[in-house]
Amino acid sequence: MGMGKGELTLVITDGTLASGVIAGEANGPLGQQRLVGIFDDTTLRFDLVPTDPTSSSAMTGSGVGEIKEGEFSGSLRVSGPKGVEVREVTFTLKPTS
């Protein structure tokens, strides 16, 4: 459970590329989630909340990443609905504009 590639998307909704509030979503083997958080200068911090917390694949957690050479990279730490399944994965995000 919770193994394989997924997709993260996010938008800085209030602020600039230097800082702001972010929102987005995640899809894949960790289930479907909403992503909310902040970006402050070089560090991205966010929480993942399942869109359907009753789903057997629903995972909840958080992520942190840093911007280097125009890309965000970091790690996610999540757990399943009963806290039994725990996953730690890495991610890379590239700006689209």
Phi, psi and omega in degrees: 000138176073026180248140177122181182277146177226184182229132175244136171228143177211157179226138172278110190267340182214099181137209182227184175293347178275331178191155177161176177271140180241155175216153179180200180210161177228142178221147177144206184294346177272004183093183176265133183222156167267147181239127177224144180177202182223156173232122180234098175070290180230352186244133178254127177230132181208159175250147175249125181236125181299139175289333174230092184294349179270353179294143180294340179261005183295125176234142182239144178178206183213163178220156176215139180208165179234152178266129177215130178053039176081004179234148171268136172219147182181207182222154175245142173233121184224160173221156180285179186299334179256003179075009181276313178276126179232133181229145170230124183226161176257159177218158172223131178239133179245133178297145177263344178211000000 
